Amino acid sequence: MKLIELLPNFISELQIVCEQLGRHDLTRQFSTVELTANTYDADTRVAQLRLRPGRAIVKPADAPAAKEPPPANEDVLLRHRYGVRVHTDNHGRMQRMTIAEGTEIAEVLGRYSALRL
């Protein structure tokens, strides 16, 4: 299921942060990325979300003219009240998100037990 469908307000806030950082590649990915699994550590209050690229098909006419490919194997800190870090793979695609104050996010995702590890 798309992360933006599960956490619309949270993802909208993160998209704004990405735009402010000039990370349009991450902003676009937040619209389509899918949640595959999530974990929560109650002792540290850290939530981990495993992600996979969305299945949205981008038509060549709609694709932005990229001057350079997105940075690969990144660990991007997004300044958010929950303390969010996004990890990308060797192609610049989001693969994992760590939320330092993830209690609220874990509670929301807890309703979607099929996504729990």
C-alpha positions in Angstrom: 0.0 0.0 0.0 1.2 3.5 -0.8 2.7 5.3 2.2 0.9 8.5 1.3 -2.4 6.7 1.6 -1.5 5.4 5.1 0.0 8.6 6.4 -1.2 11.5 4.2 -0.5 14.4 6.6 2.9 13.1 7.6 4.0 12.5 4.0 2.7 15.9 2.9 4.8 17.5 5.7 7.9 15.5 4.5 7.3 16.5 0.9 7.4 20.2 1.9 10.7 19.6 3.8 12.1 17.9 0.7 11.1 20.8 -1.5 12.7 23.2 0.9 15.9 21.2 0.6 15.7 21.2 -3.2 15.2 17.4 -3.2 12.5 17.1 -5.8 13.6 13.5 -6.5 12.5 12.5 -2.9 9.3 14.6 -3.2 8.2 12.7 -6.2 9.1 9.3 -4.6 6.9 10.1 -1.5 3.9 10.2 -3.9 4.4 6.6 -5.0 6.6 4.7 -2.5 5.0 1.7 -1.0 5.3 0.4 2.6 6.4 -3.2 2.7 7.0 -3.6 6.5 7.4 -1.6 9.6 8.9 -2.2 13.1 8.8 -0.2 16.3 11.1 -0.4 19.3 9.1 0.7 22.4 12.3 1.2 24.5 13.9 3.7 22.1 10.6 4.9 20.4 12.2 4.4 17.0 10.0 3.3 14.1 11.6 1.7 11.0 9.7 1.6 7.7 10.8 -0.6 4.8 9.9 0.9 1.5 9.8 -0.1 -2.2 9.5 2.1 -5.3 5.9 2.6 -6.3 4.5 1.1 -9.4 3.5 4.3 -11.1 4.5 4.5 -14.7 6.1 7.7 -15.8 5.6 8.6 -19.4 8.6 10.1 -21.2 6.7 13.3 -21.9 5.8 13.6 -18.2 9.3 12.8 -16.9 11.3 15.8 -15.7 14.5 16.5 -17.6 17.1 15.2 -15.1 20.5 16.8 -15.5 22.0 14.3 -13.1 20.8 11.0 -11.6 19.7 11.3 -7.9 22.5 10.6 -5.4 22.9 7.0 -4.5 23.3 5.3 -1.1 22.3 8.4 0.8 21.2 8.9 4.4 19.1 12.1 4.2 18.1 13.8 7.4 14.7 15.5 7.0 14.1 18.2 9.6 10.7 17.2 11.1 9.4 17.2 14.6 9.6 13.4 14.6 13.3 13.3 13.5 13.1 11.5 10.1 16.0 9.9 8.2 15.5 8.5 4.7 17.9 5.9 3.3 18.3 5.4 -0.4 19.7 2.5 -2.5 22.4 2.5 -5.1 19.9 4.0 -7.6 18.7 6.8 -5.4 15.3 5.1 -4.6 14.0 5.2 -1.0 14.4 1.9 0.7 14.0 2.7 4.4 12.9 5.4 6.7 13.8 5.8 10.4 11.6 7.9 12.6 13.3 8.8 15.9 10.0 9.8 17.7 8.0 7.1 15.9 5.4 6.3 18.5 2.5 8.1 16.8 3.4 6.7 13.4 3.7 3.2 14.8 0.2 3.6 16.4 -1.3 4.7 13.1 0.4 1.8 11.2 -0.6 -0.6 13.9 -4.1 -0.6 12.5 -2.7 -2.1 9.3 -1.5 -5.4 10.9 -0.9 -7.0 7.5 2.1 -4.7 7.2 3.6 -5.6 10.5 6.7 -7.8 10.8 
